[in-house]
Amino acid sequence: MSGNATFTMTDTAIVSIAHVDAPEVVTSAQFDEILAETYARVGGQPGLLESLAGIKERRWWPEGYLFTDAAAAAGAKAIEASGVRVDEIGLLIDTSVCRDRLEPSSAVTVHDALDLPSWCLSFDLSNACLGFVNALQVAGNMIDGGQINYALIVDGEGSRQLQETTLARLAGPDATMVDLFAEFASLTLGSGSAAAVVGRHSDNPGSHKVVGGLARADTSHHKLCVGDLDGMRTDTKSLLDAGLEVSKLAWGDAEELGWLDGDRYILHQVSQVHTTMLCERLGIDMAKVPLTFPFLGNVGPASIPITLSRETDSLQAGDKVLLLGIGSGINTSGMELTW
């Protein structure tokens, strides 16, 4: 097996983690009201977002608030919580799926907003909903390799534009039942931001050690979910089935890694169906899985760090925490932390 399928870290830790909630609450009932005429015309069933996906509401940023604004806000919060000086940060990675433009990188705007030093390398890392976890691995390799002392990973996601455009299209006279199913996943998304400061465990008492992780892929499924800020079309059932299979493939090493007895499982938050089926397939105790999708929706790559950030007060030193996610493509990743 290729060596990149699993990895271990020597002295890398999360020093601080923070999140920022978007301020505007938008309920699934509001979406149903907008789509009421379409449901009636095509025989659709209102209430599926709440009854099937389990998503009662999600959040939006205000009009004009940029994804980079959200990422920078979380970054500033994480830096403050870490106690690390800005001039000690040698790497900034922005893992946001949502982008304000194609060029330049989102990272440079966040770099400027946070007044990071000129010697702080910055770039974007995009991998659907797994970007943040991937960035932890990249930053950890650079820390363990002695290239940097600290890294800042940020992510800012927003669903407002996509959902307003999608709702307008689905509320139109030409929308069909096929369109409703194809764009259903777009309505499960949410907005929010998160950030983490990563450094050496030995230099930061009380930090949370990154032990290692694994990754698997089946990229034959890369066409099952394709989207941009104007629309996203998803073969929801096929994506779910394929994602579960790839996760099961990755989870084959779980017993060897000691992951079957984790204290907390921080899963990428998609929906009630996804979470339930994933836990059943992998044998994960649902009581150890905190849920944020009911009130935040699927916040893309910000989902795992937001959920972890919300759990920090309830975690105890020494707890085994597993970060697990599936990203369109399909990729799946797992990472172990010792809290």
HULINNOR-V943508 format. One record per residue. PSI is psi in radians with two decimals (NA if undefined). D_CENTER is the distance of its C-alpha to the mean C-alpha in whole Angstrom. Layout:
psi=(PSI PSI)
d_center=(D_CENTER D_CENTER)
//
This chain:
psi=(2.43 2.47 -0.33 -0.01 -0.50 2.75 2.74 2.66 2.59 -0.87 0.69 2.46 2.69 2.04 -0.69 2.70 2.46 2.78 2.79 2.21 2.36 2.53 -0.41 2.07 2.22 2.09 2.77 -0.50 -0.61 -0.70 -0.72 -0.66 -0.72 -0.60 0.17 -0.79 -0.66 -0.77 -0.81 -0.67 -0.69 0.01 0.47 2.90 1.90 2.71 -0.02 -0.59 -0.64 -0.77 -0.67 -0.92 -0.39 0.28 1.90 -0.58 2.89 3.10 2.68 2.57 2.75 2.75 2.32 -0.13 2.13 2.73 -0.63 -0.53 -0.77 -0.78 -0.74 -0.66 -0.75 -0.69 -0.78 -0.68 -0.72 -0.71 -0.79 -0.72 -0.47 -0.52 0.11 2.39 2.55 -0.65 -0.03 -0.19 2.09 -0.05 2.34 2.20 2.17 2.08 0.27 2.37 -0.77 2.28 2.48 -0.36 3.03 -0.74 2.55 -2.95 2.70 -0.54 -0.61 -0.59 -0.74 -0.71 -0.81 -0.75 -0.57 0.02 0.78 2.66 2.82 -0.42 0.07 1.90 2.46 2.47 2.89 2.58 1.99 2.23 1.04 -2.28 0.08 0.04 -0.73 -0.75 -0.75 -0.70 -0.61 -0.68 -0.80 -0.83 -0.72 -0.69 -0.69 -0.60 -0.85 -0.52 -0.07 0.21 -0.57 2.82 -0.67 2.59 2.62 2.15 2.25 2.75 2.26 2.08 2.56 2.32 0.00 -0.96 -0.82 -0.77 -0.63 -0.73 -0.74 -0.77 -0.70 -0.71 -0.77 -0.38 -0.12 2.88 -0.28 -0.04 2.42 3.02 -0.63 -0.73 -0.72 -0.80 -0.70 -0.52 0.16 -0.77 -0.51 -0.56 -0.11 -0.13 2.85 3.14 2.54 3.06 2.75 2.80 2.70 2.46 2.24 2.38 -2.90 2.33 -0.68 -0.39 -0.14 1.50 2.36 -0.02 2.97 1.85 2.34 1.96 -0.83 -2.91 -2.92 2.88 2.55 2.78 2.64 1.52 0.06 -0.23 0.37 -0.16 0.05 -0.43 1.95 2.24 2.91 -2.92 -0.19 -0.33 2.70 2.19 2.25 2.32 1.52 -0.83 -0.79 -0.67 -0.74 -0.85 -0.80 -0.71 -0.70 -0.66 -0.75 -0.66 -0.69 -0.68 -0.82 -0.66 -0.09 -0.43 0.08 -0.74 -0.75 -0.63 -0.17 0.43 -0.06 -0.18 0.68 2.67 -0.50 2.38 1.96 1.71 2.60 2.23 1.94 -1.05 3.01 -0.77 -0.85 -0.84 -0.80 -0.82 -0.65 -0.78 -0.69 -0.75 -0.64 -0.08 0.60 2.34 2.02 -0.43 -0.31 0.19 1.78 2.49 2.32 -0.26 -0.52 -0.55 -0.11 -0.30 -2.88 1.89 0.53 -2.46 -0.24 -0.21 -0.86 -0.89 -0.56 -0.82 -0.73 -0.75 -0.68 -0.35 -0.12 -0.63 -0.38 -0.12 2.56 2.65 2.29 -0.18 2.46 2.02 2.22 2.20 2.12 2.33 2.76 2.34 2.49 2.37 -0.82 2.39 2.64 2.51 2.62 2.53 2.36 2.32 2.52 1.95 NA)
d_center=(27 26 25 22 21 20 20 22 21 25 24 21 19 16 19 17 14 13 12 13 14 15 19 19 19 20 21 21 24 25 23 26 28 28 28 31 33 31 31 34 35 33 33 30 29 27 25 23 20 21 23 21 17 18 16 19 17 14 15 16 17 21 22 22 20 18 14 16 17 14 13 16 17 14 15 19 18 17 20 22 21 21 25 24 26 25 27 26 23 23 20 17 14 12 9 9 9 12 15 18 20 21 23 22 19 17 17 21 21 18 21 24 22 22 25 24 27 28 28 24 23 20 18 15 13 11 10 8 5 6 7 7 8 11 12 12 15 16 17 18 21 22 23 24 26 28 26 25 25 21 18 16 12 11 8 10 9 12 13 17 18 17 18 21 22 21 23 26 26 26 29 31 34 33 30 30 29 28 26 24 23 22 20 19 15 15 16 13 11 11 11 10 9 9 11 13 16 17 21 24 24 28 28 26 27 25 21 19 20 18 20 18 17 17 16 17 17 19 19 22 19 18 20 18 16 17 16 17 17 20 19 17 19 18 20 18 20 20 17 16 20 19 15 17 20 18 16 20 21 19 19 23 23 22 25 26 23 24 21 22 23 20 20 17 14 11 9 6 8 9 13 16 17 15 14 18 19 16 18 21 21 20 22 20 21 19 21 19 15 14 13 11 11 15 15 12 11 8 6 4 2 4 3 5 7 8 9 11 12 14 15 17 20 21 20 23 24 24 22 20 16 14 10 10 8 9 9 12 15 15 13 12 12 13 13 16 17 20 20)
//
